[in-house]
Amino acid sequence: MYSSTVKLTIKSALAGLYYTAGPYLEHLNGRVTILMYHRVLSDFERNHQVVQPGMFVSSVVFDRHLQ
């Protein structure tokens, strides 16, 4: 359940960014960069779960990627 909620939130956020990116999209000339993540974890989650290295990004890194 949590995973599907996160995925829906990410998809909605990306769709909103795409919709409002007008001038930037003209610069892309039809090209789009798609980022895919296995997991986005807070520091608390990362410290309290067994996580395979390379299969997640921290929430701070994810925020930077979206910027």
PDB file with SEQRES, HELIX, SHEET and CRYST1 records, atoms N, CA, C and O in Angstrom:
SEQRES   1 A   67  MET TYR SER SER THR VAL LYS LEU THR ILE LYS SER ALA          
SEQRES   2 A   67  LEU ALA GLY LEU TYR TYR THR ALA GLY PRO TYR LEU GLU          
SEQRES   3 A   67  HIS LEU ASN GLY ARG VAL THR ILE LEU MET TYR HIS ARG          
SEQRES   4 A   67  VAL LEU SER ASP PHE GLU ARG ASN HIS GLN VAL VAL GLN          
SEQRES   5 A   67  PRO GLY MET PHE VAL SER SER VAL VAL PHE ASP ARG HIS          
SEQRES   6 A   67  LEU GLN                                                      
HELIX    1 AA1 TYR A    2  THR A   20  1                                  19    
HELIX    2 AA2 GLY A   22  LEU A   28  1                                   7    
HELIX    3 AA3 ASP A   43  ASN A   47  1                                   5    
HELIX    4 AA4 SER A   59  LEU A   66  1                                   8    
SHEET    1 AA1 2 VAL A  40  LEU A  41  0                                        
SHEET    2 AA1 2 VAL A  57  SER A  58  1                                        
CRYST1    1.000    1.000    1.000  90.00  90.00  90.00 P 1           1          
ATOM      1  N   MET A   1       0.828  -1.183   0.000  1.00  0.00           N  
ATOM      2  CA  MET A   1       0.000   0.000   0.000  1.00  0.00           C  
ATOM      3  C   MET A   1       0.876   1.252   0.000  1.00  0.00           C  
ATOM      4  O   MET A   1       0.665   2.152  -0.813  1.00  0.00           O  
ATOM      5  N   TYR A   2       1.846   1.320   0.893  1.00  0.00           N  
ATOM      6  CA  TYR A   2       2.737   2.477   0.976  1.00  0.00           C  
ATOM      7  C   TYR A   2       3.450   2.687  -0.350  1.00  0.00           C  
ATOM      8  O   TYR A   2       3.559   3.818  -0.825  1.00  0.00           O  
ATOM      9  N   SER A   3       3.929   1.617  -0.944  1.00  0.00           N  
ATOM     10  CA  SER A   3       4.662   1.707  -2.205  1.00  0.00           C  
ATOM     11  C   SER A   3       3.795   2.288  -3.309  1.00  0.00           C  
ATOM     12  O   SER A   3       4.264   3.141  -4.062  1.00  0.00           O  
ATOM     13  N   SER A   4       2.556   1.857  -3.430  1.00  0.00           N  
ATOM     14  CA  SER A   4       1.694   2.374  -4.484  1.00  0.00           C  
ATOM     15  C   SER A   4       1.350   3.838  -4.229  1.00  0.00           C  
ATOM     16  O   SER A   4       1.190   4.599  -5.183  1.00  0.00           O  
ATOM     17  N   THR A   5       1.233   4.246  -2.983  1.00  0.00           N  
ATOM     18  CA  THR A   5       0.970   5.644  -2.660  1.00  0.00           C  
ATOM     19  C   THR A   5       2.154   6.512  -3.059  1.00  0.00           C  
ATOM     20  O   THR A   5       1.972   7.591  -3.623  1.00  0.00           O  
ATOM     21  N   VAL A   6       3.358   6.052  -2.774  1.00  0.00           N  
ATOM     22  CA  VAL A   6       4.565   6.790  -3.140  1.00  0.00           C  
ATOM     23  C   VAL A   6       4.666   6.893  -4.658  1.00  0.00           C  
ATOM     24  O   VAL A   6       4.954   7.964  -5.191  1.00  0.00           O  
ATOM     25  N   LYS A   7       4.431   5.793  -5.347  1.00  0.00           N  
ATOM     26  CA  LYS A   7       4.505   5.813  -6.811  1.00  0.00           C  
ATOM     27  C   LYS A   7       3.494   6.784  -7.402  1.00  0.00           C  
ATOM     28  O   LYS A   7       3.822   7.530  -8.324  1.00  0.00           O  
ATOM     29  N   LEU A   8       2.289   6.785  -6.892  1.00  0.00           N  
ATOM     30  CA  LEU A   8       1.253   7.691  -7.386  1.00  0.00           C  
ATOM     31  C   LEU A   8       1.644   9.142  -7.116  1.00  0.00           C  
ATOM     32  O   LEU A   8       1.436  10.008  -7.965  1.00  0.00           O  
ATOM     33  N   THR A   9       2.200   9.407  -5.956  1.00  0.00           N  
ATOM     34  CA  THR A   9       2.642  10.756  -5.618  1.00  0.00           C  
ATOM     35  C   THR A   9       3.743  11.222  -6.558  1.00  0.00           C  
ATOM     36  O   THR A   9       3.720  12.357  -7.035  1.00  0.00           O  
ATOM     37  N   ILE A  10       4.700  10.352  -6.823  1.00  0.00           N  
ATOM     38  CA  ILE A  10       5.806  10.693  -7.721  1.00  0.00           C  
ATOM     39  C   ILE A  10       5.289  10.935  -9.133  1.00  0.00           C  
ATOM     40  O   ILE A  10       5.680  11.908  -9.778  1.00  0.00           O  
ATOM     41  N   LYS A  11       4.416  10.059  -9.616  1.00  0.00           N  
ATOM     42  CA  LYS A  11       3.858  10.232 -10.954  1.00  0.00           C  
ATOM     43  C   LYS A  11       3.087  11.540 -11.065  1.00  0.00           C  
ATOM     44  O   LYS A  11       3.196  12.240 -12.072  1.00  0.00           O  
ATOM     45  N   SER A  12       2.319  11.872 -10.053  1.00  0.00           N  
ATOM     46  CA  SER A  12       1.550  13.123 -10.063  1.00  0.00           C  
ATOM     47  C   SER A  12       2.481  14.337 -10.053  1.00  0.00           C  
ATOM     48  O   SER A  12       2.259  15.310 -10.774  1.00  0.00           O  
ATOM     49  N   ALA A  13       3.518  14.266  -9.229  1.00  0.00           N  
ATOM     50  CA  ALA A  13       4.475  15.378  -9.160  1.00  0.00           C  
ATOM     51  C   ALA A  13       5.187  15.566 -10.497  1.00  0.00           C  
ATOM     52  O   ALA A  13       5.346  16.694 -10.965  1.00  0.00           O  
ATOM     53  N   LEU A  14       5.611  14.474 -11.105  1.00  0.00           N  
ATOM     54  CA  LEU A  14       6.301  14.571 -12.387  1.00  0.00           C  
ATOM     55  C   LEU A  14       5.377  15.081 -13.488  1.00  0.00           C  
ATOM     56  O   LEU A  14       5.792  15.870 -14.337  1.00  0.00           O  
ATOM     57  N   ALA A  15       4.143  14.637 -13.474  1.00  0.00           N  
ATOM     58  CA  ALA A  15       3.176  15.123 -14.465  1.00  0.00           C  
ATOM     59  C   ALA A  15       2.961  16.622 -14.288  1.00  0.00           C  
ATOM     60  O   ALA A  15       2.882  17.354 -15.274  1.00  0.00           O  
ATOM     61  N   GLY A  16       2.866  17.084 -13.054  1.00  0.00           N  
ATOM     62  CA  GLY A  16       2.703  18.509 -12.789  1.00  0.00           C  
ATOM     63  C   GLY A  16       3.903  19.312 -13.256  1.00  0.00           C  
ATOM     64  O   GLY A  16       3.749  20.383 -13.842  1.00  0.00           O  
ATOM     65  N   LEU A  17       5.100  18.796 -12.998  1.00  0.00           N  
ATOM     66  CA  LEU A  17       6.308  19.471 -13.463  1.00  0.00           C  
ATOM     67  C   LEU A  17       6.343  19.541 -14.984  1.00  0.00           C  
ATOM     68  O   LEU A  17       6.676  20.579 -15.555  1.00  0.00           O  
ATOM     69  N   TYR A  18       6.006  18.458 -15.625  1.00  0.00           N  
ATOM     70  CA  TYR A  18       5.994  18.415 -17.082  1.00  0.00           C  
ATOM     71  C   TYR A  18       4.990  19.422 -17.636  1.00  0.00           C  
ATOM     72  O   TYR A  18       5.277  20.119 -18.609  1.00  0.00           O  
ATOM     73  N   TYR A  19       3.833  19.496 -17.025  1.00  0.00           N  
ATOM     74  CA  TYR A  19       2.768  20.381 -17.485  1.00  0.00           C  
ATOM     75  C   TYR A  19       3.161  21.860 -17.363  1.00  0.00           C  
ATOM     76  O   TYR A  19       2.818  22.668 -18.225  1.00  0.00           O  
ATOM     77  N   THR A  20       3.882  22.209 -16.287  1.00  0.00           N  
ATOM     78  CA  THR A  20       4.215  23.612 -16.036  1.00  0.00           C  
ATOM     79  C   THR A  20       5.579  24.027 -16.576  1.00  0.00           C  
ATOM     80  O   THR A  20       5.983  25.173 -16.377  1.00  0.00           O  
ATOM     81  N   ALA A  21       6.289  23.150 -17.240  1.00  0.00           N  
ATOM     82  CA  ALA A  21       7.658  23.422 -17.664  1.00  0.00           C  
ATOM     83  C   ALA A  21       7.762  24.126 -19.018  1.00  0.00           C  
ATOM     84  O   ALA A  21       8.870  24.251 -19.539  1.00  0.00           O  
ATOM     85  N   GLY A  22       6.680  24.582 -19.599  1.00  0.00           N  
ATOM     86  CA  GLY A  22       6.580  25.246 -20.899  1.00  0.00           C  
ATOM     87  C   GLY A  22       7.863  25.594 -21.631  1.00  0.00           C  
ATOM     88  O   GLY A  22       8.265  24.852 -22.527  1.00  0.00           O  
ATOM     89  N   PRO A  23       8.535  26.713 -21.280  1.00  0.00           N  
ATOM     90  CA  PRO A  23       9.724  27.143 -22.027  1.00  0.00           C  
ATOM     91  C   PRO A  23      10.846  26.110 -22.011  1.00  0.00           C  
ATOM     92  O   PRO A  23      11.561  25.955 -23.001  1.00  0.00           O  
ATOM     93  N   TYR A  24      11.000  25.420 -20.919  1.00  0.00           N  
ATOM     94  CA  TYR A  24      12.052  24.406 -20.849  1.00  0.00           C  
ATOM     95  C   TYR A  24      11.765  23.272 -21.827  1.00  0.00           C  
ATOM     96  O   TYR A  24      12.687  22.749 -22.452  1.00  0.00           O  
ATOM     97  N   LEU A  25      10.507  22.891 -21.966  1.00  0.00           N  
ATOM     98  CA  LEU A  25      10.145  21.807 -22.878  1.00  0.00           C  
ATOM     99  C   LEU A  25      10.439  22.177 -24.324  1.00  0.00           C  
ATOM    100  O   LEU A  25      10.804  21.310 -25.118  1.00  0.00           O  
ATOM    101  N   GLU A  26      10.286  23.458 -24.682  1.00  0.00           N  
ATOM    102  CA  GLU A  26      10.624  23.892 -26.034  1.00  0.00           C  
ATOM    103  C   GLU A  26      12.107  23.664 -26.306  1.00  0.00           C  
ATOM    104  O   GLU A  26      12.486  23.287 -27.415  1.00  0.00           O  
ATOM    105  N   HIS A  27      12.938  23.889 -25.308  1.00  0.00           N  
ATOM    106  CA  HIS A  27      14.384  23.663 -25.424  1.00  0.00           C  
ATOM    107  C   HIS A  27      14.713  22.189 -25.663  1.00  0.00           C  
ATOM    108  O   HIS A  27      15.704  21.880 -26.325  1.00  0.00           O  
ATOM    109  N   LEU A  28      13.912  21.296 -25.143  1.00  0.00           N  
ATOM    110  CA  LEU A  28      14.172  19.857 -25.286  1.00  0.00           C  
ATOM    111  C   LEU A  28      13.898  19.345 -26.704  1.00  0.00           C  
ATOM    112  O   LEU A  28      14.396  18.286 -27.085  1.00  0.00           O  
ATOM    113  N   ASN A  29      13.127  20.074 -27.469  1.00  0.00           N  
ATOM    114  CA  ASN A  29      12.793  19.650 -28.836  1.00  0.00           C  
ATOM    115  C   ASN A  29      12.229  18.238 -28.888  1.00  0.00           C  
ATOM    116  O   ASN A  29      12.641  17.437 -29.727  1.00  0.00           O  
ATOM    117  N   GLY A  30      11.295  17.927 -28.002  1.00  0.00           N  
ATOM    118  CA  GLY A  30      10.650  16.619 -28.006  1.00  0.00           C  
ATOM    119  C   GLY A  30      11.365  15.548 -27.214  1.00  0.00           C  
ATOM    120  O   GLY A  30      10.850  14.436 -27.099  1.00  0.00           O  
ATOM    121  N   ARG A  31      12.533  15.836 -26.662  1.00  0.00           N  
ATOM    122  CA  ARG A  31      13.267  14.856 -25.855  1.00  0.00           C  
ATOM    123  C   ARG A  31      12.885  15.006 -24.396  1.00  0.00           C  
ATOM    124  O   ARG A  31      12.684  16.122 -23.915  1.00  0.00           O  
ATOM    125  N   VAL A  32      12.786  13.914 -23.703  1.00  0.00           N  
ATOM    126  CA  VAL A  32      12.433  13.933 -22.290  1.00  0.00           C  
ATOM    127  C   VAL A  32      13.373  13.004 -21.535  1.00  0.00           C  
ATOM    128  O   VAL A  32      13.686  11.911 -22.006  1.00  0.00           O  
ATOM    129  N   THR A  33      13.816  13.434 -20.378  1.00  0.00           N  
ATOM    130  CA  THR A  33      14.630  12.592 -19.511  1.00  0.00           C  
ATOM    131  C   THR A  33      13.712  11.948 -18.482  1.00  0.00           C  
ATOM    132  O   THR A  33      12.942  12.635 -17.810  1.00  0.00           O  
ATOM    133  N   ILE A  34      13.794  10.643 -18.364  1.00  0.00           N  
ATOM    134  CA  ILE A  34      12.977   9.910 -17.412  1.00  0.00           C  
ATOM    135  C   ILE A  34      13.898   9.297 -16.363  1.00  0.00           C  
ATOM    136  O   ILE A  34      14.809   8.535 -16.684  1.00  0.00           O  
ATOM    137  N   LEU A  35      13.644   9.641 -15.119  1.00  0.00           N  
ATOM    138  CA  LEU A  35      14.414   9.078 -14.008  1.00  0.00           C  
ATOM    139  C   LEU A  35      13.603   7.973 -13.364  1.00  0.00           C  
ATOM    140  O   LEU A  35      12.401   8.118 -13.146  1.00  0.00           O  
ATOM    141  N   MET A  36      14.271   6.860 -13.058  1.00  0.00           N  
ATOM    142  CA  MET A  36      13.583   5.739 -12.414  1.00  0.00           C  
ATOM    143  C   MET A  36      14.337   5.381 -11.133  1.00  0.00           C  
ATOM    144  O   MET A  36      15.567   5.329 -11.113  1.00  0.00           O  
ATOM    145  N   TYR A  37      13.597   5.142 -10.099  1.00  0.00           N  
ATOM    146  CA  TYR A  37      14.177   4.828  -8.796  1.00  0.00           C  
ATOM    147  C   TYR A  37      13.569   3.538  -8.268  1.00  0.00           C  
ATOM    148  O   TYR A  37      12.374   3.287  -8.424  1.00  0.00           O  
ATOM    149  N   HIS A  38      14.414   2.722  -7.639  1.00  0.00           N  
ATOM    150  CA  HIS A  38      13.883   1.530  -6.962  1.00  0.00           C  
ATOM    151  C   HIS A  38      13.195   1.947  -5.673  1.00  0.00           C  
ATOM    152  O   HIS A  38      12.078   1.519  -5.383  1.00  0.00           O  
ATOM    153  N   ARG A  39      13.877   2.790  -4.904  1.00  0.00           N  
ATOM    154  CA  ARG A  39      13.315   3.241  -3.627  1.00  0.00           C  
ATOM    155  C   ARG A  39      13.866   4.614  -3.278  1.00  0.00           C  
ATOM    156  O   ARG A  39      15.006   4.939  -3.612  1.00  0.00           O  
ATOM    157  N   VAL A  40      13.059   5.409  -2.612  1.00  0.00           N  
ATOM    158  CA  VAL A  40      13.480   6.684  -2.037  1.00  0.00           C  
ATOM    159  C   VAL A  40      13.252   6.555  -0.532  1.00  0.00           C  
ATOM    160  O   VAL A  40      12.126   6.343  -0.083  1.00  0.00           O  
ATOM    161  N   LEU A  41      14.325   6.683   0.238  1.00  0.00           N  
ATOM    162  CA  LEU A  41      14.239   6.450   1.678  1.00  0.00           C  
ATOM    163  C   LEU A  41      14.698   7.658   2.476  1.00  0.00           C  
ATOM    164  O   LEU A  41      15.653   8.337   2.100  1.00  0.00           O  
ATOM    165  N   SER A  42      14.016   7.917   3.570  1.00  0.00           N  
ATOM    166  CA  SER A  42      14.478   8.932   4.525  1.00  0.00           C  
ATOM    167  C   SER A  42      15.654   8.341   5.299  1.00  0.00           C  
ATOM    168  O   SER A  42      15.894   7.134   5.260  1.00  0.00           O  
ATOM    169  N   ASP A  43      16.377   9.203   5.997  1.00  0.00           N  
ATOM    170  CA  ASP A  43      17.494   8.707   6.819  1.00  0.00           C  
ATOM    171  C   ASP A  43      16.997   7.722   7.870  1.00  0.00           C  
ATOM    172  O   ASP A  43      17.659   6.721   8.143  1.00  0.00           O  
ATOM    173  N   PHE A  44      15.837   7.998   8.463  1.00  0.00           N  
ATOM    174  CA  PHE A  44      15.279   7.102   9.470  1.00  0.00           C  
ATOM    175  C   PHE A  44      15.017   5.718   8.871  1.00  0.00           C  
ATOM    176  O   PHE A  44      15.395   4.703   9.456  1.00  0.00           O  
ATOM    177  N   GLU A  45      14.368   5.683   7.705  1.00  0.00           N  
ATOM    178  CA  GLU A  45      14.065   4.391   7.065  1.00  0.00           C  
ATOM    179  C   GLU A  45      15.345   3.646   6.711  1.00  0.00           C  
ATOM    180  O   GLU A  45      15.444   2.436   6.913  1.00  0.00           O  
ATOM    181  N   ARG A  46      16.316   4.369   6.185  1.00  0.00           N  
ATOM    182  CA  ARG A  46      17.573   3.736   5.783  1.00  0.00           C  
ATOM    183  C   ARG A  46      18.301   3.139   6.978  1.00  0.00           C  
ATOM    184  O   ARG A  46      18.940   2.094   6.851  1.00  0.00           O  
ATOM    185  N   ASN A  47      18.213   3.786   8.140  1.00  0.00           N  
ATOM    186  CA  ASN A  47      18.904   3.295   9.337  1.00  0.00           C  
ATOM    187  C   ASN A  47      18.161   2.179  10.044  1.00  0.00           C  
ATOM    188  O   ASN A  47      18.743   1.506  10.894  1.00  0.00           O  
ATOM    189  N   HIS A  48      16.884   1.957   9.719  1.00  0.00           N  
ATOM    190  CA  HIS A  48      16.087   0.953  10.414  1.00  0.00           C  
ATOM    191  C   HIS A  48      15.620  -0.185   9.514  1.00  0.00           C  
ATOM    192  O   HIS A  48      14.760  -0.973   9.908  1.00  0.00           O  
ATOM    193  N   GLN A  49      16.174  -0.279   8.322  1.00  0.00           N  
ATOM    194  CA  GLN A  49      15.821  -1.360   7.404  1.00  0.00           C  
ATOM    195  C   GLN A  49      17.096  -1.917   6.796  1.00  0.00           C  
ATOM    196  O   GLN A  49      18.109  -1.222   6.715  1.00  0.00           O  
ATOM    197  N   VAL A  50      17.044  -3.158   6.374  1.00  0.00           N  
ATOM    198  CA  VAL A  50      18.140  -3.736   5.616  1.00  0.00           C  
ATOM    199  C   VAL A  50      17.885  -3.374   4.157  1.00  0.00           C  
ATOM    200  O   VAL A  50      16.885  -3.789   3.570  1.00  0.00           O  
ATOM    201  N   VAL A  51      18.799  -2.596   3.578  1.00  0.00           N  
ATOM    202  CA  VAL A  51      18.607  -2.092   2.223  1.00  0.00           C  
ATOM    203  C   VAL A  51      19.815  -2.482   1.385  1.00  0.00           C  
ATOM    204  O   VAL A  51      20.961  -2.294   1.793  1.00  0.00           O  
ATOM    205  N   GLN A  52      19.541  -3.027   0.210  1.00  0.00           N  
ATOM    206  CA  GLN A  52      20.622  -3.419  -0.690  1.00  0.00           C  
ATOM    207  C   GLN A  52      21.299  -2.166  -1.239  1.00  0.00           C  
ATOM    208  O   GLN A  52      20.621  -1.294  -1.783  1.00  0.00           O  
ATOM    209  N   PRO A  53      22.622  -2.057  -1.109  1.00  0.00           N  
ATOM    210  CA  PRO A  53      23.333  -0.887  -1.628  1.00  0.00           C  
ATOM    211  C   PRO A  53      23.066  -0.688  -3.118  1.00  0.00           C  
ATOM    212  O   PRO A  53      22.987  -1.653  -3.879  1.00  0.00           O  
ATOM    213  N   GLY A  54      22.931   0.548  -3.517  1.00  0.00           N  
ATOM    214  CA  GLY A  54      22.713   0.867  -4.917  1.00  0.00           C  
ATOM    215  C   GLY A  54      21.268   0.747  -5.368  1.00  0.00           C  
ATOM    216  O   GLY A  54      20.960   1.025  -6.527  1.00  0.00           O  
ATOM    217  N   MET A  55      20.372   0.336  -4.470  1.00  0.00           N  
ATOM    218  CA  MET A  55      18.973   0.132  -4.852  1.00  0.00           C  
ATOM    219  C   MET A  55      18.058   1.198  -4.252  1.00  0.00           C  
ATOM    220  O   MET A  55      16.844   1.005  -4.194  1.00  0.00           O  
ATOM    221  N   PHE A  56      18.625   2.320  -3.806  1.00  0.00           N  
ATOM    222  CA  PHE A  56      17.820   3.374  -3.226  1.00  0.00           C  
ATOM    223  C   PHE A  56      18.565   4.698  -3.356  1.00  0.00           C  
ATOM    224  O   PHE A  56      19.772   4.725  -3.592  1.00  0.00           O  
ATOM    225  N   VAL A  57      17.840   5.775  -3.200  1.00  0.00           N  
ATOM    226  CA  VAL A  57      18.442   7.093  -3.032  1.00  0.00           C  
ATOM    227  C   VAL A  57      17.825   7.699  -1.781  1.00  0.00           C  
ATOM    228  O   VAL A  57      16.706   7.361  -1.396  1.00  0.00           O  
ATOM    229  N   SER A  58      18.568   8.594  -1.158  1.00  0.00           N  
ATOM    230  CA  SER A  58      18.034   9.270   0.016  1.00  0.00           C  
ATOM    231  C   SER A  58      17.014  10.308  -0.433  1.00  0.00           C  
ATOM    232  O   SER A  58      17.013  10.732  -1.588  1.00  0.00           O  
ATOM    233  N   SER A  59      16.162  10.703   0.471  1.00  0.00           N  
ATOM    234  CA  SER A  59      15.150  11.707   0.136  1.00  0.00           C  
ATOM    235  C   SER A  59      15.800  13.039  -0.228  1.00  0.00           C  
ATOM    236  O   SER A  59      15.251  13.792  -1.032  1.00  0.00           O  
ATOM    237  N   VAL A  60      16.954  13.337   0.347  1.00  0.00           N  
ATOM    238  CA  VAL A  60      17.678  14.575   0.021  1.00  0.00           C  
ATOM    239  C   VAL A  60      18.168  14.531  -1.429  1.00  0.00           C  
ATOM    240  O   VAL A  60      18.012  15.506  -2.163  1.00  0.00           O  
ATOM    241  N   VAL A  61      18.748  13.423  -1.837  1.00  0.00           N  
ATOM    242  CA  VAL A  61      19.219  13.270  -3.218  1.00  0.00           C  
ATOM    243  C   VAL A  61      18.045  13.318  -4.187  1.00  0.00           C  
ATOM    244  O   VAL A  61      18.138  13.941  -5.245  1.00  0.00           O  
ATOM    245  N   PHE A  62      16.952  12.671  -3.836  1.00  0.00           N  
ATOM    246  CA  PHE A  62      15.761  12.678  -4.684  1.00  0.00           C  
ATOM    247  C   PHE A  62      15.243  14.105  -4.887  1.00  0.00           C  
ATOM    248  O   PHE A  62      14.885  14.481  -6.003  1.00  0.00           O  
ATOM    249  N   ASP A  63      15.202  14.890  -3.823  1.00  0.00           N  
ATOM    250  CA  ASP A  63      14.772  16.290  -3.927  1.00  0.00           C  
ATOM    251  C   ASP A  63      15.688  17.072  -4.874  1.00  0.00           C  
ATOM    252  O   ASP A  63      15.214  17.873  -5.679  1.00  0.00           O  
ATOM    253  N   ARG A  64      17.000  16.837  -4.774  1.00  0.00           N  
ATOM    254  CA  ARG A  64      17.944  17.515  -5.671  1.00  0.00           C  
ATOM    255  C   ARG A  64      17.720  17.111  -7.119  1.00  0.00           C  
ATOM    256  O   ARG A  64      17.801  17.952  -8.014  1.00  0.00           O  
ATOM    257  N   HIS A  65      17.440  15.841  -7.358  1.00  0.00           N  
ATOM    258  CA  HIS A  65      17.175  15.378  -8.721  1.00  0.00           C  
ATOM    259  C   HIS A  65      15.952  16.063  -9.300  1.00  0.00           C  
ATOM    260  O   HIS A  65      15.946  16.426 -10.476  1.00  0.00           O  
ATOM    261  N   LEU A  66      14.922  16.245  -8.497  1.00  0.00           N  
ATOM    262  CA  LEU A  66      13.710  16.897  -8.995  1.00  0.00           C  
ATOM    263  C   LEU A  66      13.935  18.373  -9.272  1.00  0.00           C  
ATOM    264  O   LEU A  66      13.274  18.948 -10.136  1.00  0.00           O  
ATOM    265  N   GLN A  67      14.854  18.989  -8.553  1.00  0.00           N  
ATOM    266  CA  GLN A  67      15.158  20.405  -8.805  1.00  0.00           C  
ATOM    267  C   GLN A  67      15.893  20.538 -10.105  1.00  0.00           C  
ATOM    268  O   GLN A  67      16.244  21.648 -10.505  1.00  0.00           O  
TER     269      GLN A  67                                                      
END                                                                             
